[in-house]
Amino acid sequence: MLLMPRWDEHSPLPHYVQLYETIKQEISSGQLAVGSRLPSIRKLADLLAISTTPVELAYQQLIAEGFIESKPKRGYYVQHLPEPYMRLGEEKRETNAASDHLLWSGRRYRYDFHVSKNDFRVFPFRTWRRLFQRVLHPDSKELLFYGDPQGELGLRQEIARYLYHFRGVKCSPEQIVVGAEQHLLLSFLAQILKSYATGIGVENPGYPLVSSTFRQRGYDVVPIALEEDGLSVEELYKHDVQLAYVSPSHQYPQGMMLPIGKRLQLLEWAEKVDGFVIEDDYDGEFRYQGRPIPSLQGLLPDSRVIYLGGFSQSLAPALCINYMVLPAILLDDFRRFYWETLFEQSSSPLHQQTLQLFMQEGHWERHVRKMRNIYRRKHDRLVASIQDHFQERGHIIGRGAGFHLLLRVDSPKPEAALLQEAKDAGIRIASAAYTWHVPTERKEFIFGFGGIDIDDIDPGIASLHQVWFS
Amino acid sequence: MLLMPRWDEHSPLPHYVQLYETIKQEISSGQLAVGSRLPSIRKLADLLAISTTPVELAYQQLIAEGFIESKPKRGYYVQHLPEPYMRLGEEKRETNAASDHLLWSGRRYRYDFHVSKNDFRVFPFRTWRRLFQRVLHPDSKELLFYGDPQGELGLRQEIARYLYHFRGVKCSPEQIVVGAEQHLLLSFLAQILKSYATGIGVENPGYPLVSSTFRQRGYDVVPIALEEDGLSVEELYKHDVQLAYVSPSHQYPQGMMLPIGKRLQLLEWAEKVDGFVIEDDYDGEFRYQGRPIPSLQGLLPDSRVIYLGGFSQSLAPALCINYMVLPAILLDDFRRFYWETLFEQSSSPLHQQTLQLFMQEGHWERHVRKMRNIYRRKHDRLVASIQDHFQERGHIIGRGAGFHLLLRVDSPKPEAALLQEAKDAGIRIASAAYTWHVPTERKEFIFGFGGIDIDDIDPGIASLHQVWFS
């Protein structure tokens, strides 16, 4: 029998969509078995105390998509799911680290350590709404047109100013390229760099999006092993690569910081091979012990570094504002690429303008400070709870920064079993396996602490230890 | 001496940005010659009756970017512009059709026949702001997270319903992929279709973005000549291409409509070569004589057609919401591509949700009807004015639909001279040359009528005829 749909009365989604998604979720998760019979429209409407229309709409949609079938005079029955859909379900369950974004339809976890969740309760709703009202106004209706293909100039000026003061990045607004999404910016990069490079060395383990994007664009992607203090520059020299991707402030996912010596070696390498370093500074502002580490980009003047940044982790992914900072020598190539393509700006000028005002009025710096304090407290709580409950059975890797840490677990159980046990207990964690170029079982798990309520951290860790070791 | 900057008191841009952009514009357009001296900060501040701070900020920025230099004790002087920037300026002047989007810094035209301008005065500001307030709310804070990589389900359902009723497109929400920008969706497509195709036939003349995107992804791009009634299907058979790009409702830019016979031939061709037709329906709703032509996609069940649509022309480009409808047989490939890449959704879930509510509450259909009437009146006015003033000296091509028409001019002057004369008279039109794979001088010009005030159309055409033929 169908479970009660999760109503969210404040949800902008109409009833029939919520109902549709609940049922679809029940079916794909197997909770509603193939062949089982759904309640009649009338019955379900009564049960939920709503009119029959939304129920009918939901059923029609499910029939259209082949989830259920209507047998005349007999009712509605769950269909066998099409192959691709099942596979999608499977894969989603596995790669729940980076990709389980479908919050509406995705199952709710009691304790959610999702790696890229933010604490949206502290999003500056009122300020943002006020500024958006100013931007979306008949008097500035030009903003409804296509934006600057490189990003709104005013925003790029604010970003340049901020990066200089807080990340030590040295650039002019002309060097900044704004885009809605990182894969898109990386695709631009792969296109622009074609005349400079055929191969790219990437951190192993590391952030998979970079490898996949450059591989799709025909580059050799060479996994470079990490040493205790980060990527091995010697290794880079051994391969025919002219690009290197690193996350020097806080390696993803291992969390080590690239020391000054290696930073200089890396810049020297780029000079020697006429290549470029791609610096991903995804959480550079968020260091909880001592001062933030200045960027690699600003270490030497005119360095051959492409800097990647964005506002997803510190503000909200839904604004779809990311950017890259190009070395001056690549600006000409970027412009040629633009004129050969004539792509449009993908990041909404309305959000860009709102963010620009948000930064100009000083809200942004305050917000980052606030988030840093919140995340620091969560980080400290998570570290303490793990040490408390796991003691010598758990080894913490990469503490002190960002939004996640890594836990290596000393257990005889296979990794898959540990993941399943966590899932069954309503605890969302991810295996770090997806960050390895050749996934191997290491029993290392990624714990994101950005989204979870601070008071849920200790109970969550306690019950995880309980299910794993009792 | 510096011209008075164009102040826009309602602009969300601060004074120093507007000032910076004006000066930059004067310099790149040559109105401020190399070596000429700018007024002192004090002087300019007085002249504009503002404090010295914004002037100083603007000057500092211009120095940083190398537009001007500060000579101690002597003042600020215009520098020689760096090569790439000059080239950018040059090219922008030439390809002003698709790409001259920098409204803030771009020169204002007295009569603006920009091809992709909309009439933003009729944008539903109040409704949209109200709905956005509902979406950006603490109670639905999950919307701040990453959206569904394929697009918000609720919006895809609304789009599917709309397309079925108004464009005769037959699809389920599962077949719709939402993205911020067309180049991005076409890149996805180029990646997904790699296992099906090596070459693509494109309309010549036609929309350049498709050619450039597929060429960058390694496809052979074969220009296919247009006949009186559109793309020649016989030509397609002669080449080793498995993809064909067409704009069947209203060919861009020539404006002919692909007749039913050719539509069936095209679908048959796709079956025969196991290929696909890419249907660009960029202005399908906007037909001013008789009923809209139903889409090619819906002509036959399960046809091998990829349908492209979006909300830029009918609502606003700044929302960054475009989409494609994939044939069911490509869904598996799309999902595999997604799982190999793990890209994020590029179109802001906040805008998507707002649009979904806009459609659910019936505003969208009303808005399209309203826009169609407005654009019809402008279309008719433009046709009448041209016939009136140009008579046998101008030949109108592709009337009756969309947002533009083509004018072939019978004049002894070279095309470049005609463009310059129009520009000097403050009239923005574009040469159709950029739509030809081998640009040739044809003295055909694209007149967009979407953005211009209806009462400016006749004076604009009158003065254009005046400067060209007196």
Interface residues (C-beta under 8 A of the other chain):
Chain A: D8 H10 S11 P12 L13 P14 V17 E21 Q61 A64 E65 E83 P84 R87 L88 E91 T95 A98 S99 H101 L102 L103 W104 S105 S116 K117 N118 F120 R121 F123 F125 W128 R129 F132 Q133 R134 V135 L136 H137 P138 D139 S140 K141 E142 L143 L144 F145 Y146 G147 D148 P149 L153 G154 Q157 S172 P173 E174 G179 A180 E181 Q182 H183 L184 S187 Q191 P208 L209 S212 T213 Q216 G218 S312 A316 P317 A318 L319 C320 L331 D332 R335 W339 E340 T341 L342 F343 E344 Q345 S346 S347 S348 P349 L350 H351 Q353 Q356 L357 Q360
Chain B: D8 H10 S11 P12 L13 P14 V17 E21 Q61 A64 E65 E83 P84 R87 L88 E91 T95 A98 S99 H101 L102 L103 W104 S105 S116 K117 N118 F120 R121 F123 F125 W128 R129 F132 Q133 R134 V135 L136 H137 P138 D139 S140 K141 E142 L143 L144 F145 Y146 G147 D148 P149 L153 G154 Q157 S172 P173 E174 G179 A180 E181 Q182 H183 L184 S187 Q191 P208 L209 S212 T213 Q216 G218 S312 A316 P317 A318 L319 C320 L331 D332 R335 W339 E340 T341 L342 F343 E344 Q345 S346 S347 S348 P349 L350 H351 Q353 Q356 L357 Q360
